[in-house]
Amino acid sequence: MFRKLESNELNRISTEEFKEAEKLPLVIVLDNIRSLNNVGSVFRTSDAFRIEKIYLCGITATPPNREIHKTALGAEDSVAWEYAQNTTEVVEKLKTAGFRIFAAEQTENSCSLEQFRINDSDKYAIVFGNEVKGVQQEVIDRSEGCLEIPQFGTKHSFNIAVSVGIVLWELTRPLLNRLKR
């Protein structure tokens, strides 16, 4: 039998504990995301996977924002974030800081996500692009590679928030033992 757990049985950490807890060596870069609901969902998913930071770039909205909060459910208070107008400048800054940069995008010579192997001694930044235009080509040009989520239906794109969830799950699985519950 299965009994649904009550909220107090989930052993959730507080926002203060989250801020002090070890994070996975992953950052998310949002390149011109127009939907505030998508931004909020990315915050919530990043909280769940204990991601280090989110960079909000270009037209991407920032907290505090009621629409972001509706889907983030407070994760905008726990996950570190920074705004920058120019995504390429963020990518260059992260490269200088030792991050390996990958764009989540369908490109020539992209790596299918299930074939990508994360090195747990490296730090990674994954760039997710605009809901219509994707990741800017100038950002792709500055990336080490592109990760593509395999798809088998008539549509060849996922909602940005869904893409972030899929990519983070796949990349964090080898790192999960690093996190203490």
VMD Tcl script that draws the C-alpha trace (Angstrom):
set ca {
  {0.00 0.00 0.00}
  {1.03 3.55 -0.61}
  {0.09 6.48 1.55}
  {0.60 9.98 0.31}
  {3.10 11.79 2.55}
  {2.10 14.90 4.43}
  {4.16 18.05 3.84}
  {5.81 17.77 7.26}
  {7.04 14.25 6.37}
  {9.00 15.36 3.30}
  {12.00 16.65 5.28}
  {12.24 19.81 3.21}
  {14.99 22.21 4.09}
  {14.28 25.85 4.81}
  {15.27 28.67 2.48}
  {18.11 29.55 4.87}
  {19.31 25.91 4.92}
  {19.10 25.82 1.12}
  {21.30 28.88 0.81}
  {23.94 27.23 3.04}
  {23.68 23.73 1.51}
  {26.12 22.34 -1.02}
  {24.94 23.01 -4.57}
  {25.52 21.00 -7.69}
  {28.16 22.55 -9.96}
  {25.54 23.64 -12.49}
  {24.23 27.02 -13.50}
  {21.38 27.81 -15.83}
  {21.52 30.68 -18.31}
  {18.15 31.85 -19.63}
  {18.64 33.59 -22.97}
  {15.70 35.93 -23.64}
  {12.87 33.90 -22.13}
  {9.59 35.75 -22.66}
  {7.19 33.75 -20.46}
  {7.22 34.65 -16.79}
  {5.60 31.29 -16.02}
  {8.56 29.57 -17.67}
  {10.98 31.66 -15.62}
  {9.13 30.72 -12.43}
  {9.15 27.04 -13.39}
  {12.91 27.16 -13.98}
  {13.40 28.62 -10.50}
  {11.29 25.86 -8.97}
  {13.09 23.09 -10.88}
  {16.49 24.62 -10.06}
  {15.55 24.62 -6.38}
  {14.53 20.96 -6.58}
  {17.91 19.99 -8.08}
  {19.85 22.43 -5.86}
  {21.42 24.26 -8.76}
  {24.09 26.84 -7.98}
  {22.64 29.85 -9.82}
  {20.39 31.12 -12.60}
  {21.42 33.91 -14.97}
  {18.48 35.84 -16.38}
  {19.50 37.53 -19.63}
  {18.05 39.97 -22.13}
  {14.26 40.21 -22.04}
  {14.01 37.54 -19.32}
  {12.03 38.97 -16.40}
  {13.43 39.04 -12.89}
  {12.00 38.64 -9.40}
  {10.25 40.05 -7.55}
  {7.37 39.47 -9.91}
  {3.89 38.13 -9.16}
  {3.74 36.03 -12.35}
  {7.15 34.44 -11.68}
  {6.12 33.73 -8.08}
  {2.96 31.90 -9.21}
  {5.04 29.06 -10.62}
  {8.24 29.46 -8.59}
  {6.30 29.16 -5.30}
  {9.09 30.93 -3.42}
  {12.05 29.30 -5.15}
  {13.00 32.74 -6.43}
  {13.99 33.43 -2.81}
  {16.13 30.31 -2.39}
  {17.97 29.99 -5.72}
  {20.71 32.54 -6.37}
  {20.17 34.58 -9.51}
  {21.69 37.45 -11.42}
  {20.44 39.59 -14.28}
  {22.54 40.61 -17.28}
  {21.46 42.34 -20.44}
  {23.88 40.46 -22.69}
  {23.93 36.65 -22.72}
  {27.29 36.41 -24.53}
  {28.94 38.47 -21.80}
  {27.58 36.06 -19.18}
  {28.88 33.10 -21.18}
  {32.35 34.67 -21.42}
  {32.31 35.47 -17.68}
  {31.38 31.87 -16.88}
  {34.07 30.49 -19.18}
  {36.64 32.66 -17.41}
  {35.38 31.25 -14.10}
  {36.06 27.71 -15.36}
  {32.58 26.64 -16.42}
  {32.04 24.39 -19.41}
  {29.30 25.98 -21.54}
  {26.66 23.96 -23.39}
  {23.56 25.19 -25.19}
  {20.38 23.14 -25.11}
  {19.64 23.38 -28.81}
  {19.12 21.40 -32.00}
  {22.20 21.99 -34.14}
  {24.49 20.25 -36.56}
  {26.76 17.96 -34.55}
  {24.77 18.34 -31.32}
  {25.18 15.62 -28.70}
  {22.08 13.63 -27.88}
  {21.43 14.21 -24.19}
  {21.49 10.54 -23.19}
  {25.00 10.18 -24.69}
  {26.46 13.16 -22.83}
  {28.63 12.25 -19.85}
  {29.15 14.78 -17.12}
  {32.52 14.90 -15.37}
  {31.77 15.44 -11.70}
  {34.95 17.47 -11.20}
  {33.87 20.09 -13.78}
  {31.43 22.98 -13.49}
  {28.74 23.38 -16.16}
  {26.58 26.17 -17.48}
  {23.62 25.19 -19.65}
  {22.03 27.87 -21.84}
  {18.32 27.66 -22.66}
  {16.87 29.91 -25.32}
  {13.83 31.88 -26.29}
  {10.58 29.97 -26.72}
  {10.41 30.80 -30.45}
  {13.97 31.56 -31.61}
  {15.95 29.28 -29.30}
  {19.49 30.05 -28.18}
  {21.10 32.90 -30.09}
  {23.67 31.76 -32.67}
  {26.29 34.06 -31.15}
  {25.82 32.21 -27.84}
  {26.03 28.81 -29.57}
  {29.27 29.99 -31.21}
  {30.74 30.60 -27.74}
  {29.59 27.24 -26.37}
  {31.70 24.12 -26.08}
  {28.84 22.09 -27.52}
  {25.11 21.66 -27.84}
  {22.91 19.15 -26.06}
  {19.81 17.91 -27.85}
  {16.89 16.15 -26.22}
  {15.81 13.22 -28.42}
  {12.24 13.57 -29.68}
  {10.16 11.16 -31.70}
  {6.82 12.84 -32.42}
  {5.64 15.37 -34.96}
  {6.76 18.32 -32.81}
  {10.44 18.89 -32.40}
  {10.51 21.17 -29.42}
  {9.61 21.15 -25.76}
  {8.44 24.00 -23.61}
  {11.50 25.68 -22.10}
  {10.52 24.71 -18.57}
  {10.08 21.07 -19.61}
  {13.47 21.16 -21.37}
  {15.16 22.46 -18.22}
  {13.59 19.66 -16.18}
  {14.68 16.95 -18.61}
  {18.23 18.26 -18.97}
  {18.72 18.83 -15.25}
  {17.45 15.37 -14.38}
  {19.79 13.73 -16.87}
  {22.81 15.81 -15.84}
  {22.26 15.59 -12.10}
  {21.68 11.84 -11.81}
  {25.43 11.06 -11.56}
  {25.84 13.84 -8.99}
  {22.92 13.04 -6.67}
  {25.05 11.23 -4.11}
  {26.82 14.57 -3.43}
  {23.66 16.07 -1.98}
  {22.74 15.44 1.62}
  {19.04 15.29 2.39}
}
mol new
graphics top color blue
foreach p $ca { graphics top sphere $p radius 0.5 }
foreach p [lrange $ca 0 end-1] q [lrange $ca 1 end] { graphics top cylinder $p $q radius 0.2 }
display resetview
